[in-house]
Amino acid sequence: MRRILIATDAWHPQVNGVVRTLANLIDQLRERGIEVRVVTPLDFRTVACPTYPEIRLAIASADRLAAAIREFDPTAIHIATEGPIGLAARRAALRLGRSFTTSFHTRFPEYLRQRAPVPEALTYAWLRRFHAPAAACLVPTQSMRRNLAEFGFGNLVTWTRGVDRRLFRPVHPVELNLPKPVFLTVSRVAPEKNLTAFLDIDLPGSKLVVGDGPMLSELALRYPDVHFAGTQSGDTLARYYAAADVFVFPSMTDTFGIVLIEALACGIPLAAFPEPGPLDVIGSSKAGHMSDDLREACLAALSLDPQDALDRSRAYSWDACADIFLKAAAGAIEPSVEQTFRLAV
């Protein structure tokens, strides 16, 4: 494997799990001597995403992507997202008869349903068609793989995530002077994250939210007793994790949740709904508690041993993430052009 082209609608300055996954993956690939070309919204004129102006959507074309593919001549192509750049890259690869892999990062049908009366089955049908020509569709968990298989997706490969243990580890907590216990969530402050499920429940001690997003001002006014710390990163973020007694993950639309394993690596037990992401990250370990009653999960997690959280975090590494990616990419090097075009129709 010499050169890999990655096409993605999610990139800096966005702060989300997709960007963090791709950034860490690319670091791993370059450390292994692989040349990586990343096609992102920074390469195009952009417009604000409806209902989410912080995200810029690229005005991308298949012609531009085809030119980038011809110029770079990649050994493998990966289409990371289903947005305008992903669509243009898909059309370009099919036009050139180039095989490619894709990845499924976001439960977009559930996300869209919260904003518009669009049936999930309709959106899943569109996504199934998008991913159908891929030699492999990389998904973050076994639970998500089973869910997508039920919707008729094929060529699914489970693609784990990792955590930087040089950064996320037991450290001295940030000084907050909040009543204990502290229940923390680190999240984009947006409707699909289901934060009110956490903020509405009655818990002892304090609630702490780290992150920014379109609902931040509204929720800060609505929940004056909650401490909103805004966006944090690097060592400061690790110290916020360390200040918590329990990490709460209320989302019911995420496919994984890298914040889960960051919290575990800092020795913080988890509380969550039994959804894809927590189901696989916690698994049969004692690193967290899951329940359809989030308050019950939070209170139960208080009694868990931080060492179990640390031990569970060791199951995840960016090195393993890169290994799986490269194995899938290697399987896509030999294209079956006739089959690719047939699947795309």
MARGU-842360 format. One record per residue (C-alpha): x, y, z. Coordinates in Angstrom, 2 decimals. Layout:
// residues N
<pt><px>X</px><py>Y</py><pz>Z</pz></pt>
...
END
This chain:
// residues 345
<pt><px>0.00</px><py>0.00</py><pz>0.00</pz></pt>
<pt><px>1.65</px><py>3.22</py><pz>-1.17</pz></pt>
<pt><px>-0.93</px><py>5.99</py><pz>-1.60</pz></pt>
<pt><px>-4.43</px><py>6.32</py><pz>-0.16</pz></pt>
<pt><px>-6.97</px><py>8.99</py><pz>-1.07</pz></pt>
<pt><px>-9.58</px><py>9.72</py><pz>1.60</pz></pt>
<pt><px>-12.65</px><py>11.79</py><pz>0.69</pz></pt>
<pt><px>-14.56</px><py>13.24</py><pz>3.63</pz></pt>
<pt><px>-17.17</px><py>15.91</py><pz>4.33</pz></pt>
<pt><px>-16.13</px><py>15.95</py><pz>8.01</pz></pt>
<pt><px>-12.84</px><py>17.69</py><pz>8.71</pz></pt>
<pt><px>-11.23</px><py>20.44</py><pz>10.78</pz></pt>
<pt><px>-12.33</px><py>22.82</py><pz>12.20</pz></pt>
<pt><px>-15.29</px><py>20.52</py><pz>12.97</pz></pt>
<pt><px>-15.00</px><py>18.79</py><pz>16.35</pz></pt>
<pt><px>-16.63</px><py>15.38</py><pz>16.26</pz></pt>
<pt><px>-15.91</px><py>11.66</py><pz>16.33</pz></pt>
<pt><px>-15.57</px><py>11.35</py><pz>12.57</pz></pt>
<pt><px>-12.85</px><py>13.99</py><pz>12.39</pz></pt>
<pt><px>-11.01</px><py>12.49</py><pz>15.35</pz></pt>
<pt><px>-11.20</px><py>9.01</py><pz>13.85</pz></pt>
<pt><px>-9.87</px><py>10.13</py><pz>10.47</pz></pt>
<pt><px>-7.15</px><py>12.36</py><pz>11.95</pz></pt>
<pt><px>-5.81</px><py>9.55</py><pz>14.13</pz></pt>
<pt><px>-6.08</px><py>7.04</py><pz>11.28</pz></pt>
<pt><px>-4.13</px><py>9.33</py><pz>8.95</pz></pt>
<pt><px>-1.41</px><py>9.80</py><pz>11.57</pz></pt>
<pt><px>-1.10</px><py>6.01</py><pz>11.80</pz></pt>
<pt><px>-0.95</px><py>5.59</py><pz>8.03</pz></pt>
<pt><px>1.72</px><py>8.25</py><pz>7.61</pz></pt>
<pt><px>3.78</px><py>6.73</py><pz>10.42</pz></pt>
<pt><px>3.76</px><py>3.53</py><pz>8.35</pz></pt>
<pt><px>5.16</px><py>5.38</py><pz>5.35</pz></pt>
<pt><px>1.90</px><py>5.62</py><pz>3.39</pz></pt>
<pt><px>1.23</px><py>8.81</py><pz>1.45</pz></pt>
<pt><px>-2.27</px><py>10.11</py><pz>2.20</pz></pt>
<pt><px>-4.27</px><py>12.68</py><pz>0.23</pz></pt>
<pt><px>-7.34</px><py>13.97</py><pz>2.08</pz></pt>
<pt><px>-10.09</px><py>15.67</py><pz>0.06</pz></pt>
<pt><px>-12.10</px><py>17.85</py><pz>2.46</pz></pt>
<pt><px>-14.43</px><py>20.88</py><pz>2.46</pz></pt>
<pt><px>-11.31</px><py>23.05</py><pz>2.67</pz></pt>
<pt><px>-10.71</px><py>22.21</py><pz>-1.00</pz></pt>
<pt><px>-14.02</px><py>23.70</py><pz>-2.18</pz></pt>
<pt><px>-16.36</px><py>26.63</py><pz>-1.90</pz></pt>
<pt><px>-18.82</px><py>25.84</py><pz>0.89</pz></pt>
<pt><px>-22.27</px><py>26.78</py><pz>2.16</pz></pt>
<pt><px>-23.70</px><py>26.53</py><pz>5.65</pz></pt>
<pt><px>-25.50</px><py>23.29</py><pz>6.50</pz></pt>
<pt><px>-29.25</px><py>23.91</py><pz>7.03</pz></pt>
<pt><px>-30.12</px><py>23.88</py><pz>10.78</pz></pt>
<pt><px>-26.39</px><py>23.51</py><pz>11.59</pz></pt>
<pt><px>-24.48</px><py>26.56</py><pz>10.23</pz></pt>
<pt><px>-21.28</px><py>25.61</py><pz>12.07</pz></pt>
<pt><px>-20.87</px><py>22.80</py><pz>9.54</pz></pt>
<pt><px>-19.89</px><py>23.83</py><pz>6.01</pz></pt>
<pt><px>-21.05</px><py>21.74</py><pz>3.05</pz></pt>
<pt><px>-18.75</px><py>21.59</py><pz>0.05</pz></pt>
<pt><px>-19.92</px><py>22.40</py><pz>-3.45</pz></pt>
<pt><px>-18.08</px><py>19.39</py><pz>-4.86</pz></pt>
<pt><px>-18.26</px><py>17.84</py><pz>-8.31</pz></pt>
<pt><px>-17.40</px><py>14.43</py><pz>-9.71</pz></pt>
<pt><px>-15.15</px><py>16.14</py><pz>-12.27</pz></pt>
<pt><px>-13.03</px><py>17.71</py><pz>-9.49</pz></pt>
<pt><px>-12.80</px><py>14.40</py><pz>-7.64</pz></pt>
<pt><px>-11.96</px><py>12.50</py><pz>-10.82</pz></pt>
<pt><px>-9.14</px><py>14.98</py><pz>-11.50</pz></pt>
<pt><px>-7.82</px><py>14.50</py><pz>-7.95</pz></pt>
<pt><px>-7.89</px><py>10.72</py><pz>-8.38</pz></pt>
<pt><px>-6.07</px><py>10.87</py><pz>-11.72</pz></pt>
<pt><px>-3.45</px><py>13.29</py><pz>-10.37</pz></pt>
<pt><px>-2.74</px><py>11.41</py><pz>-7.13</pz></pt>
<pt><px>-3.21</px><py>7.92</py><pz>-8.67</pz></pt>
<pt><px>-3.96</px><py>6.29</py><pz>-5.29</pz></pt>
<pt><px>-3.42</px><py>2.64</py><pz>-4.54</pz></pt>
<pt><px>-6.73</px><py>2.71</py><pz>-2.63</pz></pt>
<pt><px>-9.68</px><py>5.09</py><pz>-2.27</pz></pt>
<pt><px>-11.76</px><py>5.50</py><pz>0.87</pz></pt>
<pt><px>-15.02</px><py>7.46</py><pz>0.95</pz></pt>
<pt><px>-15.59</px><py>8.35</py><pz>4.58</pz></pt>
<pt><px>-18.93</px><py>10.19</py><pz>4.48</pz></pt>
<pt><px>-22.17</px><py>10.33</py><pz>2.52</pz></pt>
<pt><px>-22.24</px><py>14.12</py><pz>2.03</pz></pt>
<pt><px>-21.50</px><py>16.18</py><pz>-1.11</pz></pt>
<pt><px>-17.81</px><py>15.19</py><pz>-1.22</pz></pt>
<pt><px>-18.64</px><py>11.55</py><pz>-0.62</pz></pt>
<pt><px>-21.25</px><py>11.58</py><pz>-3.38</pz></pt>
<pt><px>-18.85</px><py>13.26</py><pz>-5.81</pz></pt>
<pt><px>-16.05</px><py>10.82</py><pz>-4.94</pz></pt>
<pt><px>-18.39</px><py>7.87</py><pz>-5.41</pz></pt>
<pt><px>-19.48</px><py>9.08</py><pz>-8.85</pz></pt>
<pt><px>-15.88</px><py>9.78</py><pz>-9.86</pz></pt>
<pt><px>-14.60</px><py>6.38</py><pz>-8.72</pz></pt>
<pt><px>-17.39</px><py>4.58</py><pz>-10.55</pz></pt>
<pt><px>-16.81</px><py>6.64</py><pz>-13.69</pz></pt>
<pt><px>-13.09</px><py>5.76</py><pz>-13.62</pz></pt>
<pt><px>-13.74</px><py>2.11</py><pz>-12.81</pz></pt>
<pt><px>-11.88</px><py>2.41</py><pz>-9.50</pz></pt>
<pt><px>-12.74</px><py>0.24</py><pz>-6.54</pz></pt>
<pt><px>-13.19</px><py>1.90</py><pz>-3.15</pz></pt>
<pt><px>-14.18</px><py>1.37</py><pz>0.47</pz></pt>
<pt><px>-16.67</px><py>3.40</py><pz>2.48</pz></pt>
<pt><px>-17.43</px><py>3.90</py><pz>6.16</pz></pt>
<pt><px>-20.64</px><py>4.37</py><pz>8.14</pz></pt>
<pt><px>-20.10</px><py>6.81</py><pz>11.02</pz></pt>
<pt><px>-23.49</px><py>8.38</py><pz>11.73</pz></pt>
<pt><px>-26.99</px><py>7.05</py><pz>12.25</pz></pt>
<pt><px>-28.19</px><py>9.69</py><pz>9.84</pz></pt>
<pt><px>-31.75</px><py>8.30</py><pz>9.48</pz></pt>
<pt><px>-32.40</px><py>8.75</py><pz>13.21</pz></pt>
<pt><px>-30.64</px><py>12.12</py><pz>13.14</pz></pt>
<pt><px>-32.76</px><py>13.34</py><pz>10.21</pz></pt>
<pt><px>-36.00</px><py>12.08</py><pz>11.73</pz></pt>
<pt><px>-35.45</px><py>14.41</py><pz>14.70</pz></pt>
<pt><px>-35.40</px><py>17.39</py><pz>12.34</pz></pt>
<pt><px>-37.90</px><py>16.43</py><pz>9.62</pz></pt>
<pt><px>-40.73</px><py>13.88</py><pz>9.17</pz></pt>
<pt><px>-38.63</px><py>11.61</py><pz>6.94</pz></pt>
<pt><px>-39.18</px><py>7.85</py><pz>7.52</pz></pt>
<pt><px>-36.02</px><py>6.09</py><pz>8.69</pz></pt>
<pt><px>-36.62</px><py>3.24</py><pz>6.24</pz></pt>
<pt><px>-36.45</px><py>5.68</py><pz>3.32</pz></pt>
<pt><px>-33.14</px><py>7.16</py><pz>4.45</pz></pt>
<pt><px>-31.67</px><py>3.72</py><pz>5.14</pz></pt>
<pt><px>-32.66</px><py>2.66</py><pz>1.62</pz></pt>
<pt><px>-30.77</px><py>5.65</py><pz>0.19</pz></pt>
<pt><px>-27.71</px><py>4.89</py><pz>2.37</pz></pt>
<pt><px>-27.81</px><py>1.22</py><pz>1.36</pz></pt>
<pt><px>-27.65</px><py>2.26</py><pz>-2.29</pz></pt>
<pt><px>-24.78</px><py>4.68</py><pz>-1.54</pz></pt>
<pt><px>-22.65</px><py>1.99</py><pz>0.11</pz></pt>
<pt><px>-23.61</px><py>-0.90</py><pz>-2.19</pz></pt>
<pt><px>-20.74</px><py>-0.49</py><pz>-4.72</pz></pt>
<pt><px>-18.08</px><py>-0.43</py><pz>-1.99</pz></pt>
<pt><px>-15.69</px><py>-3.35</py><pz>-1.72</pz></pt>
<pt><px>-16.14</px><py>-2.97</py><pz>2.04</pz></pt>
<pt><px>-18.30</px><py>-0.75</py><pz>4.25</pz></pt>
<pt><px>-16.50</px><py>-0.15</py><pz>7.54</pz></pt>
<pt><px>-18.74</px><py>0.14</py><pz>10.61</pz></pt>
<pt><px>-17.61</px><py>0.92</py><pz>14.17</pz></pt>
<pt><px>-19.20</px><py>-1.90</py><pz>16.19</pz></pt>
<pt><px>-20.61</px><py>-5.39</py><pz>15.93</pz></pt>
<pt><px>-23.99</px><py>-4.08</py><pz>17.11</pz></pt>
<pt><px>-24.05</px><py>-1.54</py><pz>14.28</pz></pt>
<pt><px>-22.95</px><py>-4.21</py><pz>11.82</pz></pt>
<pt><px>-25.91</px><py>-6.39</py><pz>12.81</pz></pt>
<pt><px>-28.30</px><py>-3.43</py><pz>12.58</pz></pt>
<pt><px>-27.14</px><py>-2.50</py><pz>9.09</pz></pt>
<pt><px>-27.26</px><py>-6.11</py><pz>7.93</pz></pt>
<pt><px>-30.93</px><py>-6.15</py><pz>8.93</pz></pt>
<pt><px>-31.44</px><py>-3.17</py><pz>6.60</pz></pt>
<pt><px>-29.84</px><py>-5.08</py><pz>3.73</pz></pt>
<pt><px>-26.33</px><py>-3.59</py><pz>3.77</pz></pt>
<pt><px>-23.58</px><py>-5.89</py><pz>2.50</pz></pt>
<pt><px>-19.78</px><py>-6.18</py><pz>2.60</pz></pt>
<pt><px>-19.76</px><py>-4.97</py><pz>6.22</pz></pt>
<pt><px>-16.49</px><py>-4.93</py><pz>8.18</pz></pt>
<pt><px>-16.25</px><py>-4.06</py><pz>11.88</pz></pt>
<pt><px>-13.75</px><py>-1.22</py><pz>12.27</pz></pt>
<pt><px>-12.74</px><py>-0.47</py><pz>15.84</pz></pt>
<pt><px>-11.67</px><py>2.88</py><pz>17.29</pz></pt>
<pt><px>-8.75</px><py>3.82</py><pz>19.50</pz></pt>
<pt><px>-7.61</px><py>6.12</py><pz>22.27</pz></pt>
<pt><px>-4.38</px><py>8.06</py><pz>22.79</pz></pt>
<pt><px>-3.19</px><py>6.84</py><pz>26.18</pz></pt>
<pt><px>-0.39</px><py>9.38</py><pz>26.22</pz></pt>
<pt><px>-3.11</px><py>12.00</py><pz>26.59</pz></pt>
<pt><px>-6.10</px><py>10.22</py><pz>28.12</pz></pt>
<pt><px>-4.96</px><py>8.65</py><pz>31.37</pz></pt>
<pt><px>-5.55</px><py>9.14</py><pz>35.10</pz></pt>
<pt><px>-4.33</px><py>12.69</py><pz>35.73</pz></pt>
<pt><px>-4.83</px><py>15.42</py><pz>38.29</pz></pt>
<pt><px>-8.40</px><py>16.71</py><pz>37.83</pz></pt>
<pt><px>-9.24</px><py>20.26</py><pz>36.87</pz></pt>
<pt><px>-10.28</px><py>22.35</py><pz>39.90</pz></pt>
<pt><px>-14.02</px><py>22.94</py><pz>39.60</pz></pt>
<pt><px>-15.19</px><py>23.11</py><pz>43.24</pz></pt>
<pt><px>-18.40</px><py>21.31</py><pz>42.32</pz></pt>
<pt><px>-20.38</px><py>19.22</py><pz>44.82</pz></pt>
<pt><px>-19.57</px><py>15.52</py><pz>44.50</pz></pt>
<pt><px>-20.32</px><py>13.18</py><pz>42.86</pz></pt>
<pt><px>-19.76</px><py>14.74</py><pz>39.44</pz></pt>
<pt><px>-21.62</px><py>13.30</py><pz>36.46</pz></pt>
<pt><px>-19.92</px><py>14.35</py><pz>33.22</pz></pt>
<pt><px>-20.80</px><py>14.21</py><pz>29.55</pz></pt>
<pt><px>-18.53</px><py>15.33</py><pz>26.71</pz></pt>
<pt><px>-20.59</px><py>15.98</py><pz>23.63</pz></pt>
<pt><px>-21.59</px><py>18.25</py><pz>20.81</pz></pt>
<pt><px>-24.49</px><py>20.24</py><pz>22.27</pz></pt>
<pt><px>-27.06</px><py>19.39</py><pz>19.62</pz></pt>
<pt><px>-30.52</px><py>17.78</py><pz>19.49</pz></pt>
<pt><px>-29.35</px><py>14.36</py><pz>18.27</pz></pt>
<pt><px>-27.15</px><py>13.93</py><pz>21.36</pz></pt>
<pt><px>-30.24</px><py>13.58</py><pz>23.61</pz></pt>
<pt><px>-28.60</px><py>15.65</py><pz>26.36</pz></pt>
<pt><px>-31.93</px><py>16.50</py><pz>28.02</pz></pt>
<pt><px>-32.30</px><py>12.83</py><pz>28.95</pz></pt>
<pt><px>-29.27</px><py>13.43</py><pz>31.19</pz></pt>
<pt><px>-30.01</px><py>16.98</py><pz>32.28</pz></pt>
<pt><px>-33.63</px><py>16.23</py><pz>33.26</pz></pt>
<pt><px>-32.92</px><py>13.38</py><pz>35.68</pz></pt>
<pt><px>-32.55</px><py>13.91</py><pz>39.42</pz></pt>
<pt><px>-29.03</px><py>13.04</py><pz>40.54</pz></pt>
<pt><px>-26.95</px><py>13.83</py><pz>43.64</pz></pt>
<pt><px>-23.94</px><py>16.14</py><pz>43.33</pz></pt>
<pt><px>-23.30</px><py>17.99</py><pz>40.08</pz></pt>
<pt><px>-23.78</px><py>17.70</py><pz>36.34</pz></pt>
<pt><px>-20.99</px><py>18.83</py><pz>34.03</pz></pt>
<pt><px>-21.22</px><py>19.28</py><pz>30.25</pz></pt>
<pt><px>-18.10</px><py>19.77</py><pz>28.10</pz></pt>
<pt><px>-18.71</px><py>20.77</py><pz>24.49</pz></pt>
<pt><px>-20.23</px><py>23.36</py><pz>22.21</pz></pt>
<pt><px>-23.03</px><py>23.37</py><pz>19.67</pz></pt>
<pt><px>-26.25</px><py>25.00</py><pz>18.49</pz></pt>
<pt><px>-28.18</px><py>24.26</py><pz>21.70</pz></pt>
<pt><px>-25.57</px><py>25.50</py><pz>24.18</pz></pt>
<pt><px>-27.16</px><py>28.90</py><pz>24.92</pz></pt>
<pt><px>-30.64</px><py>27.41</py><pz>25.18</pz></pt>
<pt><px>-29.62</px><py>24.62</py><pz>27.54</pz></pt>
<pt><px>-27.46</px><py>26.90</py><pz>29.69</pz></pt>
<pt><px>-30.52</px><py>29.09</py><pz>30.31</pz></pt>
<pt><px>-32.83</px><py>26.14</py><pz>30.82</pz></pt>
<pt><px>-30.53</px><py>24.32</py><pz>33.28</pz></pt>
<pt><px>-28.86</px><py>26.99</py><pz>35.46</pz></pt>
<pt><px>-27.64</px><py>24.38</py><pz>37.97</pz></pt>
<pt><px>-25.63</px><py>22.52</py><pz>35.32</pz></pt>
<pt><px>-22.00</px><py>23.54</py><pz>34.77</pz></pt>
<pt><px>-21.35</px><py>24.10</py><pz>31.04</pz></pt>
<pt><px>-17.62</px><py>24.23</py><pz>30.37</pz></pt>
<pt><px>-17.63</px><py>24.73</py><pz>26.59</pz></pt>
<pt><px>-15.19</px><py>23.04</py><pz>24.25</pz></pt>
<pt><px>-12.03</px><py>21.60</py><pz>25.81</pz></pt>
<pt><px>-9.15</px><py>19.73</py><pz>24.22</pz></pt>
<pt><px>-5.82</px><py>18.11</py><pz>24.87</pz></pt>
<pt><px>-4.53</px><py>17.82</py><pz>28.42</pz></pt>
<pt><px>-7.28</px><py>20.12</py><pz>29.71</pz></pt>
<pt><px>-9.94</px><py>17.77</py><pz>28.37</pz></pt>
<pt><px>-8.24</px><py>14.83</py><pz>30.09</pz></pt>
<pt><px>-8.34</px><py>16.78</py><pz>33.36</pz></pt>
<pt><px>-12.07</px><py>17.38</py><pz>32.92</pz></pt>
<pt><px>-12.59</px><py>13.65</py><pz>32.49</pz></pt>
<pt><px>-10.53</px><py>13.08</py><pz>35.63</pz></pt>
<pt><px>-12.79</px><py>15.46</py><pz>37.60</pz></pt>
<pt><px>-15.80</px><py>13.16</py><pz>37.07</pz></pt>
<pt><px>-17.05</px><py>10.22</py><pz>39.07</pz></pt>
<pt><px>-19.25</px><py>8.89</py><pz>36.25</pz></pt>
<pt><px>-19.25</px><py>9.55</py><pz>32.52</pz></pt>
<pt><px>-22.81</px><py>9.76</py><pz>31.17</pz></pt>
<pt><px>-23.57</px><py>8.98</py><pz>27.52</pz></pt>
<pt><px>-27.22</px><py>9.77</py><pz>26.77</pz></pt>
<pt><px>-27.01</px><py>9.60</py><pz>22.96</pz></pt>
<pt><px>-29.22</px><py>7.11</py><pz>21.17</pz></pt>
<pt><px>-28.00</px><py>7.94</py><pz>17.65</pz></pt>
<pt><px>-24.20</px><py>7.59</py><pz>17.85</pz></pt>
<pt><px>-22.62</px><py>4.56</py><pz>16.22</pz></pt>
<pt><px>-19.69</px><py>4.40</py><pz>18.65</pz></pt>
<pt><px>-18.74</px><py>7.38</py><pz>20.81</pz></pt>
<pt><px>-14.97</px><py>7.86</py><pz>21.04</pz></pt>
<pt><px>-15.60</px><py>9.83</py><pz>24.24</pz></pt>
<pt><px>-16.57</px><py>6.52</py><pz>25.87</pz></pt>
<pt><px>-13.10</px><py>5.05</py><pz>25.57</pz></pt>
<pt><px>-11.45</px><py>8.37</py><pz>26.41</pz></pt>
<pt><px>-13.39</px><py>8.35</py><pz>29.69</pz></pt>
<pt><px>-12.44</px><py>4.73</py><pz>30.34</pz></pt>
<pt><px>-8.76</px><py>5.50</py><pz>29.71</pz></pt>
<pt><px>-9.02</px><py>8.20</py><pz>32.40</pz></pt>
<pt><px>-10.47</px><py>5.63</py><pz>34.81</pz></pt>
<pt><px>-14.07</px><py>6.90</py><pz>34.69</pz></pt>
<pt><px>-16.92</px><py>4.33</py><pz>34.70</pz></pt>
<pt><px>-19.73</px><py>4.76</py><pz>32.16</pz></pt>
<pt><px>-23.50</px><py>5.14</py><pz>32.38</pz></pt>
<pt><px>-25.53</px><py>4.80</py><pz>29.18</pz></pt>
<pt><px>-28.57</px><py>3.48</py><pz>27.42</pz></pt>
<pt><px>-28.15</px><py>-0.02</py><pz>25.91</pz></pt>
<pt><px>-27.47</px><py>1.27</py><pz>22.40</pz></pt>
<pt><px>-24.78</px><py>0.57</py><pz>19.75</pz></pt>
<pt><px>-21.57</px><py>2.02</py><pz>21.08</pz></pt>
<pt><px>-22.09</px><py>1.43</py><pz>24.80</pz></pt>
<pt><px>-23.24</px><py>-2.15</py><pz>24.14</pz></pt>
<pt><px>-19.93</px><py>-2.96</py><pz>22.49</pz></pt>
<pt><px>-17.61</px><py>-0.69</py><pz>24.49</pz></pt>
<pt><px>-18.89</px><py>-1.89</py><pz>27.86</pz></pt>
<pt><px>-19.71</px><py>-5.40</py><pz>26.66</pz></pt>
<pt><px>-19.58</px><py>-7.94</py><pz>29.48</pz></pt>
<pt><px>-17.06</px><py>-5.90</py><pz>31.47</pz></pt>
<pt><px>-17.65</px><py>-4.04</py><pz>34.73</pz></pt>
<pt><px>-16.52</px><py>-0.75</py><pz>33.18</pz></pt>
<pt><px>-20.01</px><py>0.72</py><pz>33.07</pz></pt>
<pt><px>-23.69</px><py>0.22</py><pz>33.59</pz></pt>
<pt><px>-26.44</px><py>0.33</py><pz>30.96</pz></pt>
<pt><px>-30.16</px><py>0.67</py><pz>31.52</pz></pt>
<pt><px>-33.25</px><py>2.01</py><pz>29.78</pz></pt>
<pt><px>-33.52</px><py>4.08</py><pz>32.98</pz></pt>
<pt><px>-30.54</px><py>6.45</py><pz>32.69</pz></pt>
<pt><px>-30.81</px><py>7.55</py><pz>36.32</pz></pt>
<pt><px>-30.49</px><py>3.93</py><pz>37.43</pz></pt>
<pt><px>-27.43</px><py>3.53</py><pz>35.20</pz></pt>
<pt><px>-25.82</px><py>6.67</py><pz>36.66</pz></pt>
<pt><px>-26.33</px><py>5.64</py><pz>40.25</pz></pt>
<pt><px>-25.15</px><py>2.08</py><pz>39.61</pz></pt>
<pt><px>-21.99</px><py>3.34</py><pz>37.89</pz></pt>
<pt><px>-21.02</px><py>5.23</py><pz>41.07</pz></pt>
<pt><px>-20.13</px><py>1.97</py><pz>42.76</pz></pt>
<pt><px>-17.96</px><py>0.61</py><pz>39.94</pz></pt>
<pt><px>-14.18</px><py>0.23</py><pz>40.25</pz></pt>
<pt><px>-12.17</px><py>2.74</py><pz>38.17</pz></pt>
<pt><px>-9.58</px><py>0.02</py><pz>37.57</pz></pt>
<pt><px>-12.14</px><py>-1.95</py><pz>35.57</pz></pt>
<pt><px>-12.63</px><py>1.13</py><pz>33.39</pz></pt>
<pt><px>-8.88</px><py>1.41</py><pz>32.80</pz></pt>
<pt><px>-8.60</px><py>-2.30</py><pz>32.01</pz></pt>
<pt><px>-11.43</px><py>-2.15</py><pz>29.49</pz></pt>
<pt><px>-9.88</px><py>0.83</py><pz>27.68</pz></pt>
<pt><px>-6.87</px><py>-1.31</py><pz>26.77</pz></pt>
<pt><px>-9.01</px><py>-3.24</py><pz>24.28</pz></pt>
<pt><px>-8.88</px><py>-0.20</py><pz>21.96</pz></pt>
<pt><px>-5.96</px><py>1.24</py><pz>20.01</pz></pt>
<pt><px>-5.49</px><py>3.39</py><pz>16.92</pz></pt>
<pt><px>-2.91</px><py>0.87</py><pz>15.75</pz></pt>
<pt><px>-5.59</px><py>-1.83</py><pz>15.55</pz></pt>
<pt><px>-7.92</px><py>0.66</py><pz>13.85</pz></pt>
<pt><px>-5.31</px><py>1.24</py><pz>11.12</pz></pt>
<pt><px>-4.69</px><py>-2.50</py><pz>10.71</pz></pt>
<pt><px>-8.38</px><py>-3.16</py><pz>9.97</pz></pt>
<pt><px>-8.58</px><py>-0.20</py><pz>7.60</pz></pt>
<pt><px>-5.54</px><py>-1.35</py><pz>5.61</pz></pt>
<pt><px>-6.80</px><py>-4.91</py><pz>5.37</pz></pt>
<pt><px>-10.12</px><py>-3.65</py><pz>3.95</pz></pt>
<pt><px>-8.33</px><py>-1.27</py><pz>1.60</pz></pt>
<pt><px>-6.07</px><py>-4.07</py><pz>0.33</pz></pt>
<pt><px>-9.16</px><py>-6.09</py><pz>-0.56</pz></pt>
<pt><px>-10.38</px><py>-3.21</py><pz>-2.72</pz></pt>
<pt><px>-7.23</px><py>-2.85</py><pz>-4.81</pz></pt>
<pt><px>-8.36</px><py>-5.36</py><pz>-7.42</pz></pt>
<pt><px>-11.53</px><py>-3.78</py><pz>-8.84</pz></pt>
<pt><px>-14.34</px><py>-5.70</py><pz>-10.46</pz></pt>
<pt><px>-15.50</px><py>-2.94</py><pz>-12.78</pz></pt>
<pt><px>-18.50</px><py>-4.78</py><pz>-14.18</pz></pt>
<pt><px>-19.81</px><py>-5.61</py><pz>-10.68</pz></pt>
<pt><px>-19.11</px><py>-2.07</py><pz>-9.44</pz></pt>
<pt><px>-21.21</px><py>-0.48</py><pz>-12.15</pz></pt>
<pt><px>-23.99</px><py>-3.04</py><pz>-11.74</pz></pt>
<pt><px>-24.27</px><py>-2.33</py><pz>-8.01</pz></pt>
<pt><px>-24.33</px><py>1.42</py><pz>-8.62</pz></pt>
<pt><px>-27.37</px><py>1.38</py><pz>-10.91</pz></pt>
END
